[in-house]
C-alpha cells in the first residue's frame, strides 16, 4: 500500500532548495558568466535533477533506510 505523507510531498521542494548552492557554485567555478549560465541552464538543470532524485529517495527509503524500532 503506497500512501503519500507530507514528507513525500515536501521532499522535492527541499531537494530543489538544497541543490541551489551546489548548482551556483558549479556555475561560478566552471563558466565564464555564471549569472547568464545560471539563468539559461541552471533552473532547468535544477528541476531535472530534482525530478531525477525523487525516485532515488523512494528507492533509498524502501530498500536501504532501516525503520526505527518503537
Buried (B, 14 or more C-beta within 10 A) or exposed (E): EEEEEEEBEEBBEEBBEEBEEEBBEBBEEEBEEBEEBBEEEBEEBBEEBBEEBEEEBEEEEEEEEEEEEE
